[in-house]
Amino acid sequence: MRTRVLLAVLAAGILSVVAFAASADAAPGQSQTFHFNSLVDQFGTPTGQTSNVSNCPAPVLNDFTDVNASGNGVTHQTVNGAGDVWFTSTFSGNATVSYWSGGTVDSNGNVTSIGGTEDLVVTGHLTEWFGFSGNEKNAVATGTVNFQGTVVGTGAPISFHDVTHVGWLPGVDENGPPSFAFNVARC
């Protein structure tokens, strides 16, 4: 289905807990809910090109991330008898995010390593929400990330807000690029 493309798009666009949500394999006609309280050493791809003129520092848009967070999260997934799927994932807690100039990804868009120069480290409060719904004809995914904190070393305040939305309309290749997408980031 579109899940493989969705994960690549979301990983490229925003910090996420989608990898955790995708591990919940509900059988048709079932729902599953998972509660969790940490995101330790979760790697993320750069935020990348945005649909707006962003005022975010270069590392926030261009660097790979290493997120270490503790707080509370819930992931819920439902699959109906036709194989249609819905899932949401929320997380809120304290986090340290390190921005690294380099990294590698596998063929599915998952970050396999980060390295290079550590350009920025921030600490503060992270809140994330992600949702996906899909059936044999179309799919949509939406994510929001909000971070309020300080830059380690300078104590300067920093905020980050990102909204990403992608969709595949009926008739498009489910493994191809989405029919429409936007990613808006503000700091």
C-alpha positions as CSV (number, residue, x, y, z in Angstrom):
1,M,0.0,0.0,0.0
2,R,1.1,3.7,0.3
3,T,2.6,3.1,3.8
4,R,6.2,2.8,2.4
5,V,5.9,6.1,0.5
6,L,4.2,7.8,3.4
7,L,6.9,6.9,5.8
8,A,9.6,8.2,3.5
9,V,7.7,11.5,3.0
10,L,7.1,12.1,6.7
11,A,10.6,11.1,7.6
12,A,11.9,13.6,5.1
13,G,9.6,16.4,6.3
14,I,9.4,16.3,10.0
15,L,10.5,14.7,13.3
16,S,8.3,11.8,13.8
17,V,7.1,8.9,15.9
18,V,5.6,7.3,12.8
19,A,8.2,4.6,12.8
20,F,6.8,3.5,16.2
21,A,3.2,3.7,14.9
22,A,4.1,1.7,11.8
23,S,5.3,-1.1,13.9
24,A,1.8,-1.7,15.2
25,D,0.4,-4.2,12.7
26,A,-3.3,-4.5,13.4
27,A,-5.1,-7.3,11.5
28,P,-8.1,-6.5,9.4
29,G,-11.1,-5.6,11.6
30,Q,-9.0,-4.8,14.6
31,S,-7.7,-1.7,16.5
32,Q,-4.6,-1.4,18.6
33,T,-3.5,1.3,21.0
34,F,0.0,1.7,22.4
35,H,1.1,4.0,25.2
36,F,4.8,5.0,25.4
37,N,7.0,7.4,27.3
38,S,10.2,7.9,25.5
39,L,11.8,8.5,22.1
40,V,15.4,7.8,22.8
41,D,17.9,8.4,20.0
42,Q,15.3,8.7,17.2
43,F,17.0,9.9,14.0
44,G,15.2,12.2,11.5
45,T,15.9,13.5,8.0
46,P,16.3,17.2,7.3
47,T,13.0,19.2,7.3
48,G,14.0,20.1,3.8
49,Q,12.3,22.5,1.4
50,T,9.3,24.3,2.8
51,S,6.2,25.6,1.0
52,N,6.7,29.0,2.7
53,V,9.6,31.4,3.2
54,S,10.9,30.0,6.5
55,N,12.7,32.0,9.1
56,C,14.3,28.9,10.6
57,P,18.1,28.6,11.1
58,A,19.8,26.6,8.4
59,P,20.5,23.6,10.7
60,V,16.8,23.3,11.5
61,L,15.9,23.0,7.8
62,N,19.0,21.3,6.4
63,D,20.5,18.9,9.0
64,F,19.7,15.4,10.2
65,T,18.4,15.2,13.7
66,D,19.0,13.0,16.8
67,V,16.0,13.4,19.2
68,N,16.2,12.2,22.8
69,A,12.9,12.8,24.6
70,S,10.9,11.6,27.5
71,G,7.2,12.3,28.1
72,N,3.9,10.7,27.1
73,G,2.7,9.3,23.8
74,V,-0.2,7.3,22.4
75,T,-0.4,5.5,19.0
76,H,-3.7,4.2,17.8
77,Q,-4.2,2.1,14.6
78,T,-7.4,0.7,13.1
79,V,-7.7,-1.6,10.1
80,N,-11.2,-2.4,8.8
81,G,-12.3,-5.6,7.0
82,A,-11.6,-4.0,3.6
83,G,-7.9,-3.3,4.6
84,D,-8.5,0.4,5.0
85,V,-6.2,1.8,7.7
86,W,-6.2,4.8,10.0
87,F,-3.5,5.7,12.6
88,T,-2.6,8.6,14.8
89,S,0.3,9.2,17.1
90,T,0.8,11.9,19.6
91,F,3.7,12.7,21.9
92,S,4.5,15.5,24.3
93,G,7.5,15.8,26.6
94,N,10.9,17.3,27.2
95,A,13.5,16.8,24.5
96,T,17.1,17.4,23.4
97,V,17.4,17.7,19.7
98,S,20.9,17.7,18.0
99,Y,21.3,18.8,14.4
100,W,24.0,17.1,12.4
101,S,25.4,18.1,9.0
102,G,25.4,14.6,7.6
103,G,23.6,11.3,7.6
104,T,22.6,8.3,5.5
105,V,19.2,6.8,4.6
106,D,18.2,3.3,3.4
107,S,16.1,2.6,0.3
108,N,12.9,3.2,2.3
109,G,14.0,6.7,3.5
110,N,14.8,5.6,7.1
111,V,17.9,7.2,8.6
112,T,20.6,4.6,9.3
113,S,23.3,6.9,10.7
114,I,24.1,10.5,11.4
115,G,27.4,12.3,11.6
116,G,29.5,15.1,10.3
117,T,29.4,18.3,12.3
118,E,27.0,18.9,15.2
119,D,25.7,22.3,14.2
120,L,23.1,23.0,16.8
121,V,21.7,21.5,20.1
122,V,18.4,22.6,21.6
123,T,16.5,21.6,24.7
124,G,12.9,22.2,25.6
125,H,9.4,20.9,25.1
126,L,8.4,18.9,22.1
127,T,4.8,18.1,21.0
128,E,4.1,16.0,17.9
129,W,0.9,14.7,16.2
130,F,0.7,12.5,13.1
131,G,-2.2,10.9,11.3
132,F,-2.6,8.7,8.3
133,S,-5.6,7.2,6.5
134,G,-5.6,5.1,3.4
135,N,-7.6,2.8,1.3
136,E,-7.2,1.2,-2.1
137,K,-8.1,4.5,-3.9
138,N,-6.5,7.3,-1.9
139,A,-4.5,8.2,1.2
140,V,-3.6,11.3,3.2
141,A,-1.1,12.0,5.9
142,T,-0.7,15.0,8.2
143,G,1.8,15.9,10.8
144,T,2.5,18.8,13.2
145,V,5.5,19.4,15.3
146,N,5.9,22.1,17.9
147,F,9.1,22.8,19.9
148,Q,9.8,25.5,22.4
149,G,13.2,25.7,24.1
150,T,16.7,27.1,24.2
151,V,19.9,26.8,22.3
152,V,22.5,24.9,24.3
153,G,25.6,27.0,24.9
154,T,24.0,30.4,24.3
155,G,20.6,30.1,26.1
156,A,19.0,31.9,23.2
157,P,15.2,31.0,22.9
158,I,14.2,29.0,19.9
159,S,10.8,27.8,18.7
160,F,9.9,25.5,15.8
161,H,6.5,24.8,14.3
162,D,6.0,22.6,11.3
163,V,2.9,21.4,9.5
164,T,3.1,18.8,6.7
165,H,0.3,17.4,4.6
166,V,0.5,14.9,1.7
167,G,-2.2,13.1,-0.3
168,W,-2.6,10.6,-3.1
169,L,-5.8,11.0,-5.1
170,P,-7.6,8.1,-6.9
171,G,-5.8,6.9,-10.0
172,V,-2.2,7.9,-9.0
173,D,0.6,5.4,-8.5
174,E,0.4,4.5,-4.8
175,N,4.1,4.0,-4.7
176,G,4.8,7.2,-6.6
177,P,5.0,10.8,-5.5
178,P,1.9,12.2,-3.8
179,S,-0.8,14.1,-5.8
180,F,-0.3,17.1,-3.5
181,A,1.9,18.1,-0.6
182,F,2.9,21.0,1.5
183,N,5.4,21.6,4.4
184,V,5.3,24.9,6.3
185,A,7.9,25.6,8.9
186,R,8.3,28.7,11.1
187,C,10.7,29.4,13.9
